């Protein structure tokens, strides 16, 4: 089998050259990082679960008219995606006070916000992904005014849809991050949703118990990371016959056989 050309490797994914021009293969790793990669570890099976969850969410978002880079899932760990020029801004949407917001403002974690907050962070690990304003984004040319408007509009639409989706399965969408990319159509750029949406980039709390079903279990040394991700996938109906452990067992078996 011909060796694929690697395009990029990030903290949680690897991008390979795709089979057709304008496409990439996105591979989901089990690597886990937190606090701008100051904490590193492995969550066995995370990549498999995030691949399935992100596929499901992106498919649903595409169904309501949100343009995304997702084309189709290829196997347990890989997706075929459209190649985009990533906008160097992370868009964070907050519905409940948690994480850095609670720490910075001294507000108790879990306090509902009176309105949804959209924040922007400049993607630069060396700088710790600093928070920036729309004025910074426009001044430094990271995105144009229309692009910024499209990103904010899509972020709110995604939040409205996902809040309802997760509430329907007993999960509160506390906050989440999005990334966007540009594609070029007739020499004009268009903003579409990129990266992934999974428990790696969302805070998901069980509505009844408050249990954390996301990467905070890794950040805060709570344990049970795989079980939490499995629970999210199970509630989304991705493993109707169980919690997904059989799928992870199958991958482990294939690895042992060298396939």
N, C-alpha and C positions, 0 to 999 in steps of 0.2 A: 504494500500500500504506500502510495506517495506521501511524503512528509508534507504536512500543511504549513503554509507560511504564517507565522505569528505576526500580528499587526500591533498588538498592545496587550499588556498584562497589568491589571489593577489589583486592588486588595481582595476582591471577591470574584472577579471574572477574568477570562482570557478571551481576546478577540482574534479570530483567524480569518484569513482570506476566504471569501465565499466562493461558491461554485459559479456564480454569474457576476458580471460587472455591476457594481453598486450594491453588492450584498456582502455580509460578513456572517461568520458563525460565532455565536456567543456561548462560551463554555462557563458553567457555574462551578466554582470551586467550593471546597469545604473550609477554606481558610476564614478565620474570623478575626476582625480587628476592632478596636475601640479607642476612643480618645486620640483621634488622628494617628492611629497605628502605634501608639505608645504601648498598648496592650495587644498581644497577639496570641492566637490559639487556633484550635481546630474543632469544628463541630461536625462530627462524622455524619454524612448524609444530608447536610444542609443544602448542598448544591442541587441535589435531586429534588428536594422539597421546594426550594426557591424557584427552580425551573418550572415546576408544575403550577405553583401558586401564581407566579408572574405571567405565565402563559394564560391562565384562566382570567386574571384581572385585565390584562391587555386586550384579550379577545372581547370581554364584556365592554370595555371602554371603546373599542373600535365600533362595537354595535350601537353606541349612542353618539357616534360621530366624532370622537376624539381621534385625531390622526396620530399614529404611533409607528415606531420602527419595526414592530413585530410582524413577521410573515408567517412562520409556523414553527412548532417544536419538532426537532429532528430525532431526539432520543432522550434518554433519562437526564442528561446533563447539558444538552445543547439546543440552541434555537437558531433558526435562520432569521436574520434581521436586515433591515435596510442600512446601508452605510450612511452615516450622517457626520456633519461637522458639529462636534459638541460645543454648546454654549458654555463658557467657563463659570457658570453660576448654578448653585444648588438653590432650589426654591423649596422652602420649608413652610408647611401649612400647619397651624396649631389650633386645636379646638379646646384643649384642656392644658392647664399649666403642668409642665413636667420637664425633667432633664435640666438643660442649661438655663431655660427661662426661669425655673423655680430658684435655681442657685443664684442667678444674676440679680433677680429682683426681690429675693427673700420672701416669695409667696409660696404658701404650702402647696406641695405637689398634689395634684388631683382637683385643684380649684377650677371649676368651669370658667372659660373665658366669656365675657359678655358678647363678644363677636369674634368671628374667625380672624386670625392674624396670619398674614403672609410675610415671610422674611426672605432675604436674599443673602447668600454666602458666596464669597469668591473662592473658586476651587483651586486651592494651592496648599498642598500638605505642608510644605516648608513654613508657611505662614500660619498654619493652624486653621485654614478655611475661615478667614475673618468675615464677620457680618458686614454687609455693605448696604447702601441705600440705592434707590433707583437713580439718584443723581450721580453716584459713583459709576454705576453701570453705563449710563449714557455718556458721561464725561470721558471715560477711558475706552469707549467703543466696544465694550464686551457684548452689547446688544443694542439694537436701535429702538426707538420709541415704539414703533408698531410691533416689533418682536417682543418687547417687554410687556406690552399690553396683551398680546396673544398668550404669553406664558402665564401671566396673572389670571387671565380669563379661564384658561384651561385648568389651572391649579384649583380654582374655585369650583369648576364643573366636576373635576375629578373628586374633590372633597365631598361635594354634595352626593355624588353617586356612591362613593365608597362608604361614606358614613351610613347611608341607608342599607347598603349591602351587608356591612358588618353588624349593624344593629339587628338585622334580621336573623343573625345566627348567634346573638348574645354577646357580641364583642363591641367595645367602644373604641372608635378610631380617635386616639388621643392626639397624635401628630404624625407627620410623615414628610419625607423629602422626595422631590422630583428632579429629574434632569431632562433637558431638552436639547434637541439638535436641529441643525439646518439641513434641508435638502434643497437642491436647485432644480427649478422647473422653468424652462425657457429663460434661463439667465437670471431668474428672480428667486431669492431665498424664501423658503417656507419653514416655519417652526413646527416640529412634531415632537411628541413625547418619546423619550429614549430611556436607556438604562434598564431598570427593573422596578417592580413594586412587589415587595415581599416583607416578611417579618424582620429582615435585615434593616430596612429603611423606614419602617412604620412602628409606632408604639401602639400595641393592641392589648387592651385590658378586658378581661372577662367582666361583663356588666354586673353580674350577681356577686362575684367574690372579689373583684379587683385584681385577680391573678394576672401577672404579666405573661403574655404569650408572644414575646418578641426578643430581640437581641439584648434588651436590658438584662435578661437572665445571664448572659455572658458578661456584660459590662459590670454587673454588680455581684458576680460570683454566686448567683442563686442556684445554679445547676438546673438540670432538666431542660436544656435548650432544645434538644431534638424532639423531646416529647411535646414541648410547647409548639414548635413548628408543625409537628404532626397533627396536633389538635386543631390548628388553624386550617390546615389542608382538609382534615376530616369534616369540619363544620362547613366548609365550602363545597363539600360533596365530591371531592376529588378522589377519595378512596372509599367508595360506598360499601365495600366489603370488610373494611377494617380501618386501622389508623395509619396505614401506609408502611408499617414496619416490614411487611412482606416484600414490598418494592425495594426497600433498603437492603433486605436480606438477599434479594436476587442480585443486586449490584455487587454486594460483597462476594457472592458466589462467583460471579463473572470475573471479578478482579483476581480471585484465587486461581481461576482457570486460565488467566492471562488473556482474556477476551476484552 
